Amino acid sequence: MASADSDLTQFKTLARNWQALGDTDPMFGVLSDPTKHGGGWAIDEFYETGRAHVAKLLRILDEAGVTFARGDCLDFGCGAGRLTIPLAASFGQTVGVDVARSMIGSAARHVPNGVRCDFVVNRDPDLRRFPTGSFDFVHSCLVLQHIPPGIALRYVGEFLRICRPGGLAVFQVPAETRSEAVISAMHALPAEGYDAGIVIRNAPATLEAGARHTLDLALTNRSPVAWRHDIPAGRHICIANHWLHEDGTTALADDGRAYLPKTVAPGETVSVELQVQAPDAPGAYLVDVDLVQERVCWFAERGSQTARAPIIVKPAQVVMAPPVPSAPPRRPSLFQRLRRRVRGGTPTFEMHVIPRASIEETVRANGGEVLHAIDDNAAGERWLSYTYVCRKGTGS
């Protein structure tokens, strides 16, 4: 367990990072979809994810029979207000709190007219600014996982303190890290799913050494299992190839890669283009095409047949081209360099886990009870994450 001083140092670094992201890319900082980096979030799309999250949360609580007053709500780690704004539709008054002034500024700019919510900056590793028993509902999602565990547990205690007796604290935090083997087992196809038919339609008789060529392939799913094109956690299915010597031994493993163009149903045939690159050494080769489920197995390892075609690799013709001067690397602006120097570089966020037993112990110690621990998959495939629904005792 890290020391209290170490936790506080990490917390201050975290605060600077949130501030930097709030200045440059607040929506990505809140919801870090890699495809949305650099201002890629459309405003309506971003806030729609928040409305969907809140609607699902309230539906789960209702279906579980969890009742609560709809008076005052706190959204902890509110960022740009993605969840605060839709929460405000269900409560008399909602407050969003965040460590970064820049995030608070972004949230305040996007509050629709008539929505009853306020935003406040809190840079303390606690919630002392809020009196005991201030809120009926305290909420946090995708926040505690980035905070050092010692301080995160302190915040959990604070959630219960500022709840009114009988109020709810609902927060998300990962409980453990999943191993690569566990993730692979979660997404591996069943044994009978690794059965493919592959036809190479345009194998060239010759290629120059190092030359590229696009193979036109007919790919048939001969298994009884659909091949999803969107399997998460890097366990997607690809079409790929090796280069073999004439005797079948490996000359060059793992050459080209191409994704499935769509989910392929059992018995369905799809066309796929795969770019391959000839070996550098001239000679007689076989191009060997197979499917691979990344980080799980090659289909041939489970008995599927590959497709092979003989190709003669000829010496490459050497053409001397005049040297082209390369452009100098683009340097950050003076403002960017100064800001990075002050804030400690490019923002990064560590992931932390807190065992479920530690959460439950902290909740009990602060006068609460864990009603539900919902496996939410909120932190991604690599973490077992729970949303904890906690009730503060009426005698607290």
N, C-alpha and C positions, 0 to 999 in steps of 0.2 A: 504494500500500500504506500502510495506517495506521501511525503510529508505535507503538513499544512502549508508551509512556505512554498513548496514546489507547486502545490495546487493553486495557490494564489497567483504565483508567477504565470502559470499557464492560463489562468482566468484573465489576467490583464492582457496577455498576448491575444487571447480570443476576442476580447473587447476591441482591441485595435483592428483585428482582422475584419470583424463585423462592420466596424466603422468604415474601413477601406472599401469593402464590397458595397456598402450602402451608398458610398460616393460614386462608384463606377458601374455596378451591375446588381442592384438590390434584388431584383426578382430571381436572378440566378442564384444569388447568395441564400435566398430562402428555400428555393426548390431547384436543386442542382442537377437538372436534366442536361447531360453533356451536349445535346443537340441545341440547347438554348443559350449556350455561353456567349458572352459578348452582346447582350441586349437582344437575344433571340426570342424572348417571351413577348407575345402579343398581350396587351393589358387585359383584354376580356378573357382570353384563354387562361391566363394566370389566375385571375380571381374566380373563374369558373371552377378550377380545381379545388379552391377553398370552399365554395358553396357545396360541391359534391362531398367533400370530406365531412363538413358539419352535418349535412343531411344524413349521411350514413351513420355518423356517431350518434345523433339523436334517435335515429331509427333503432340502432342496436340497444341503446339504453331503454327505449320504450318496450322493445320486444323482451328484454330481460326483466321488465317490471321495476326498473330503478326510477324512483320519483325524486324530484328536486324542485326547489323554489325557483321561479324565473325572475328573480329580482336583480341582483348585482353579479356580474361575471368578470373574471380576470383572465386574460389570455397572456400567458407568460412566454417571453421570447417571441413577441408578435411579428418581428421583422417588418415587412411592408404591409402588414394588415391582411394577409391572405385569408386567415381564419377569423381574425377579430371582426371584420366587417360582416361576414355572414352570421357569426355568433350573436352580433348585436340585434339581429332580427328576432331572436328568441328570448331576449332579456330586457329588463327595464333600463338598465345601464350597463355598458361594457367598457372595460379599460384594457388597453393593450400596453404592455410594458416591455421594453427592450433595452439592452446595454448600449446600443449604438444610436446616437443622435441622428445620424444620416438615415438609418432605417425608419426611425420615427417620423422624420420629415417626409420620406417617401409614402409612408402609410397615410399620414394626414392629408396629403395631396390627392389621394384616391378615394376618400370617403364620399359616397354619394350624398346628395342633399337629403335631409330627413333622417339619416342614420344616427342613432344615439350611441356614440362611442368617443372616448378620449384616449389619447396616447401620451405616455410619460416615459422619460428616460430614467433608468435605474442602473448605475454603474457599481453598486455594492454587491458583494457576494451573499446577499440576503435580501429580505423584503421588509426591512425595518420601517420604511416610509409608509407602509400600510398598517393600520391598527388591527389588533386581534379581532377576529370575527367580523371582517369587513365585507365578505363575499359569500354568496350562496353557491357559486360554482367557480372553480379554478381549473383552468385547462392549459395543457402544454403538449406540443407535438413537434418532433424533429429538432428538439432543443437540448434536452438533458444529455443526449448521446454525444454531444460535442463538449460538454463541460466536465472537468476533472471530477471523478467519483466522489471525493470528499466534499466538494462544494455542491455537487448535484444532490447528494443526500441531505445536505443542509437545506437546500431549496425545497426538497420534499417535505421536510419538517415545517418549513415556512408555509407551504401550501395548506397544511392542516391547521396551522396557527391562525391564518387569516380567514379560514373558512368559518362560517357561522355554525353553531351546533346543528347537526343534521345535514349540513351542506356536503357537497361533493367536490373531491379533487380527482380530476381525470387527466392522467399524464402518460406519455409514452417514453420507454427507455429500453434499449437492448439488454438482454439478460446473459447472453453468451455468444461466442463466436463459433460459427459452424466451420468444420474442416472442409478442405477441398474434396475429400472422399465422400463426406456426407452430402455436399452439394451435388456432386456427380451422381450419387445414388438417387437423389431426389428427381433428377431430370433425365436419367438414362432411359432409353427405349427398353421395352421388354425384349427378351431374347429373340422372339420371333419377328421383331421389328426391323432387324438388320438384314434385309433381303432386297437387293437392288438389281435391276437389269440396266446395263449401260451399253449404248451403241455409239461408236465414233463415226460420224458421217463424212468427215473431210480430212482424214489423216494424210499429211503430205509425205511423198516418198523421200524427200530430202529437206534438210534445213542447214543453214550455215551455223557454225559454232556460236553459241550465245544469242542466236536469233530468236525472236518471239513469234508465236503463231497462235491464233485463236481457234480452238477446237469447237466444232459444232456437235453437241451431244444430244442424244435422246435418252432420257432418264425415266425408268419405269419403277414405280413402287410395287414390288412383288409381295410385300408383306401385308398382314391384316391390320396394320397400325398406320394411322395417318402420320406423315412426317411434317411436324410444325416448322414453319420458317422463322418463328419468333420465340424459340426457346430461350429463356433468360439465363443470366449468370455465365455467359460465355460458353454455354453448352449447345450452341446451334449446330445444325447439320450443314456441311459444306461438300461440294464436289472438288476433288483435289487429284493430284497426280504425282507419281514418282517416275524416275528414269531408271531403266534396268539394262544391264548388259544382255547380250544374246542368250547367255546361259541362265538368265533369270535372276542373277544376283544384283543387288542394289548398286547403281552407279551414282544416283543423286536422289535423296529422299526429300519429300515435302517441297515440291516446286510451286505449282499454281494453286489458287483457291478461288472458288466462286460460291456465293450464297444460293440457297434455293430461291427461285423467283416467287414462290408462293407456297402455301401449305399443300402438300401433295397427298391426295387421298389414296387408299389402297386400290391398286389396279390402274391408277392414273399415270399417263406419260406426259412429261413436260420437256421442252427444249431448253438447253442451258449452254451458254458460251463459257469456255474455260481458256484463259490465256496461259500458255506454257512457254518456257524458255529452254532452248536446247542446251545441253552441256557444253562446257568450254572446250573439251577435248574431242577432236574428230573421232569417228568410229561408227560402228553399227549398234543401234540401241533399240529398245522397246519403250514406248511411252505407255505407262500403266495408270489407268484412271480408276478411281475408287471414290466412295463416300466416306466421310469421317464425321463422327459426332465429337466436336472439340472437347478435349479433356476427359473423354470417356473411352472411345475406341475407334479404330478403322472398321468399316463394315466387313472387310476381308478377314479380319480377326475373328468374326462371328460366323464365318462360312459363306459370305456373299461372294459372287464372282466379279472380278474386275474386268475391265475392257483393255485390250492391248493392241498396239499397232507398231510394226517395224518402221524405223526411220533412220536413214543414213545421215549422219552429221558430218558435213564437209568443212574444211578449213574456211575461216571467214576471210573475206576480202578486206584488206586494210586500206582505208581511205584517210589520208592525212588532211585534217581540217585546220585552218588557222585558229590559234587560241582566241577565245572570246573573253574579254575582261569581265570578271564577276562584279556584280553590284555590291557596294559596301553594305554590311548588315545594317538594318534599320535600328537606330538607337531610340530608346524611350525619350520623350520630351523632358525638358528641364524640370517641369512641374511633376511629372511622373517619377523622375529620379529622386527629387527632393522628398516626395511623399513616401516613396519606398524606404528611403533612408530613415525618415522619422518613424515610420510604422513597422520597420523590420522586414521589408521585402514583400514578395507576393503572398497574398492571404492563403493560408492552408488551415484545414480543420481536421483534427484527430477524431477518431471514433473511440468511444469508451463504452464498456459494458458494466452493469451492476447486477450481480446475481439476484434472482427473484427473492431469495431468503433475506437478503439485506434490505431490499425495498420493503418487504412485509414487516420486518423487525422495526424499521424506521417509522412506518405508518403506525404500528401499534404503540411505539414509544411516544408518539405525538398525539395520542388520543383518537386514532382512527382505526378503521377496519377495511381490509381489502375485500370488496364484494365480488369483483371479477378481475381476472387477469386474461385479457383477450390477446391471443396470438394474432398480430396485425400485419406482419411482414413489412412494416413501415420502413425499416432501415435497410432493406434489400436482402438478397438471398444469403449473404455472408453472415447475417446475424439473426439470432432468434430474438424477436422483439415483442414486447407486450405493451398493450394499453391497460393501465391499472385504473380501475374504478373504485374509489375509496370514499367511505362515508365517515365524517367526523361524528364522534359520539355526542349524544344530546347532553351528557353531563360534563363535557369538556369545556 
